[in-house]
């Protein structure tokens, strides 16, 4: 996809399951060595310095608007490494993800996007041979602290997977599933929480007359919103979304994107996507990963029009990836 097709003026740098591992990238684009890539700045030094200062937490335009202070970071990575056995998938990731914003993580296949996403609620623990280094925090909680209650962490940090995965139960029971695990049995409370969650997922009006029907009879887009409602029912702080619309048709994708924008006022949302246009439409900030390394993170509008790094510009304008 060319830069012009992404809807930005000609001449500027701009855009375009479960806990399984991402395969290492083997095709497409320039090879990057195992050493940290040498990345040249895409802007003149004075503009690059200005963009960097603006993006710095606490800077004048840290959230994309002059004078608006940066929101507090909700998720924090500092020097975070992750290995699958002998293969190092993430190299020294340091990243702040702001509260009540949508952050997109982009990059070619196998760059570590989903691995980083899953690290924030310890889903990678389900893969044999995983080991980590550095620090990950959700608020004040050290995600990898010994003795951490992982179930409590996953209640705070919910996850929506690439393909809808409703349980073979009724619509009602899908949403109530997590609530019952938490010990909620009173029918009136369950009814209220189920309805609230379905409304927040923009699904209530479509299913209110068939709550006892099978969730597997819903369309793909409805199933994905049902999975979002199931996640919202246990009242998380953070929503991790691993390519939530990649398996959906354009109409269903638009509904999910609208829902993400509605939810960000209540939740911190992190979305992994291969779709540059989607990242530009829904995210406030974007982080670009390449072969397990963070190349750049910035305000989305600024990154897609004036990226600091040449490698970022090459990726978002479709020169590789």
SVG drawing of the C-alpha trace seen along z (x, -y; Angstrom):
<svg xmlns="http://www.w3.org/2000/svg" viewBox="-37 -25 62 52">
<polyline fill="none" stroke="black" stroke-width="0.4" points="0.0,0.0 1.4,-3.4 1.5,-6.4 -0.9,-8.3 -3.5,-5.5 -3.4,-6.0 -4.9,-9.4 -2.0,-11.6 -0.4,-14.3 2.3,-13.3 5.9,-13.6 5.5,-13.0 6.2,-9.8 2.8,-8.3 0.8,-5.2 -0.7,-3.0 -5.9,17.5 -4.6,18.1 -1.2,17.9 0.8,19.3 4.1,17.8 4.7,15.6 6.9,17.3 10.2,15.5 9.9,13.2 11.4,15.0 10.1,13.0 9.6,9.5 11.7,6.4 15.3,5.8 17.1,8.1 17.9,6.7 20.8,8.1 20.6,9.5 22.5,6.4 20.4,3.3 19.5,1.8 21.2,-1.3 18.3,-3.7 18.8,-7.0 16.5,-9.9 13.8,-10.7 13.6,-14.4 16.2,-17.2 17.9,-17.3 16.0,-20.3 12.6,-18.8 13.6,-15.4 14.7,-16.9 11.4,-18.8 9.3,-15.7 11.3,-13.8 10.7,-16.5 7.0,-16.6 6.7,-12.9 8.5,-12.8 6.2,-12.2 5.5,-15.5 6.5,-17.4 4.5,-20.3 2.6,-18.1 3.1,-14.7 -0.4,-13.6 -0.5,-15.2 -2.0,-18.6 0.0,-21.7 -0.1,-22.4 -2.0,-19.2 0.0,-17.2 0.7,-13.5 -1.7,-11.1 -0.2,-8.9 1.3,-5.6 -0.8,-2.6 1.4,0.1 5.2,-0.2 8.0,1.9 11.7,1.2 14.5,3.2 12.1,6.1 13.5,9.2 11.7,12.5 13.1,15.8 11.4,18.8 14.0,21.4 17.2,20.3 15.4,17.8 15.2,14.2 11.9,12.8 12.0,9.4 15.1,7.2 15.2,4.5 11.7,3.1 11.1,-0.2 7.7,-1.6 5.0,-3.6 1.4,-3.0 -0.9,-5.8 -4.0,-5.4 -7.4,-5.7 -5.9,-5.8 -5.7,-3.4 -2.1,-2.4 -1.5,-0.4 1.5,1.9 2.5,2.4 5.3,4.2 5.9,7.1 4.9,10.7 7.2,12.3 8.5,9.0 7.1,9.7 3.9,7.7 1.7,10.4 4.5,11.6 4.7,8.2 1.0,7.9 0.6,11.3 3.4,10.5 1.3,7.9 -1.1,10.6 1.3,13.5 -0.3,15.5 3.2,16.4 3.5,18.5 1.4,21.1 4.3,21.7 7.0,24.1 10.5,22.7 9.6,19.0 11.8,16.8 11.9,13.0 14.2,10.2 13.7,6.6 10.5,5.1 6.8,5.0 4.3,3.1 0.5,2.7 0.0,-0.4 2.2,0.3 2.1,4.1 5.2,5.9 3.8,8.4 6.6,10.9 7.0,10.7 7.4,14.1 4.1,15.2 1.9,12.9 -1.7,14.0 -1.9,14.5 -5.7,15.0 -6.1,11.6 -3.8,10.1 -5.8,11.5 -8.9,10.1 -7.4,6.6 -5.9,7.1 -8.4,8.7 -7.6,10.1 -9.5,10.4 -8.0,12.8 -7.6,12.6 -10.5,15.1 -13.7,15.0 -13.8,17.8 -17.2,17.9 -18.0,20.9 -20.5,23.5 -23.1,22.1 -25.8,19.5 -25.1,15.8 -26.1,15.2 -23.8,17.9 -20.9,16.7 -21.0,13.2 -21.8,14.6 -19.0,17.2 -16.3,15.1 -18.8,13.6 -19.7,17.1 -16.1,17.9 -15.8,14.9 -18.6,16.4 -21.5,14.2 -24.6,16.4 -27.5,14.0 -29.6,13.9 -30.6,10.3 -26.9,9.3 -25.9,11.5 -28.7,10.1 -27.6,6.6 -23.9,7.2 -24.7,9.2 -26.9,6.5 -24.4,3.8 -21.6,5.7 -23.6,6.4 -24.6,2.7 -20.9,1.6 -20.0,4.0 -22.8,2.5 -24.5,5.9 -27.5,5.7 -30.0,4.5 -29.0,7.4 -29.2,10.2 -31.6,9.2 -34.3,11.4 -32.1,14.5 -30.0,14.5 -30.7,18.2 -29.7,19.0 -26.4,20.5 -23.5,18.0 -22.3,20.1 -25.3,19.0 -24.1,15.4 -22.3,13.8 -18.5,13.5 -18.7,9.8 -21.3,10.5 -19.2,13.3 -16.2,11.0 -18.3,8.3 -19.6,11.1 -16.1,12.0 -15.4,8.3 -18.6,8.3 -17.4,11.4 -14.1,9.6 -15.8,6.4 -18.1,8.3 -15.3,8.9 -14.5,5.1 -10.9,5.1 -8.7,1.9 -6.9,2.8 -8.0,4.5 -5.4,6.2 -6.6,6.8 -4.6,9.1 -5.7,8.2 -9.4,8.2 -10.8,7.5 -8.5,9.4 -10.9,12.3 -14.0,10.1 -15.7,8.6 -15.4,4.8 -18.8,4.0 -18.0,6.0 -14.5,4.5 -16.1,1.0 -18.3,1.9 -15.4,3.2 -13.3,0.1 -16.3,-2.1 -16.5,-0.1 -12.8,-0.5 -13.2,-4.3 -16.2,-4.2 -14.5,-2.1 -11.3,-4.1 -12.9,-6.5 -13.2,-3.6 -10.3,-1.4 -6.7,-1.5 -6.6,0.3 -3.7,1.9 -4.3,3.2 -1.9,5.2 -2.7,4.7 -1.2,5.3 -3.6,2.7 -1.9,-0.7 -5.2,-2.4 -6.8,-0.9 -4.0,-2.0 -4.3,-5.6 -8.1,-5.5 -8.4,-4.3 -5.1,-4.8 -3.8,-7.8 -0.3,-6.4 1.6,-3.9 4.6,-1.7 6.6,-0.2 8.5,3.1 11.0,4.7 12.7,8.1 11.8,7.8 13.1,4.3 11.2,1.1 12.1,-1.2 9.9,-4.1 6.8,-5.1 5.0,-8.4 1.6,-10.2 0.0,-8.3 -0.7,-11.4 2.9,-12.6 4.3,-9.1 2.2,-8.7 3.1,-12.1 6.6,-12.8 8.2,-9.7 11.6,-10.2 13.1,-7.0 13.7,-6.1 12.8,-2.5 9.4,-3.6 8.8,-5.6 9.7,-2.7 7.3,-0.4 4.3,-2.6 4.6,-3.6 4.7,0.0 8.3,0.3 8.5,3.6 6.5,5.7"/>
</svg>
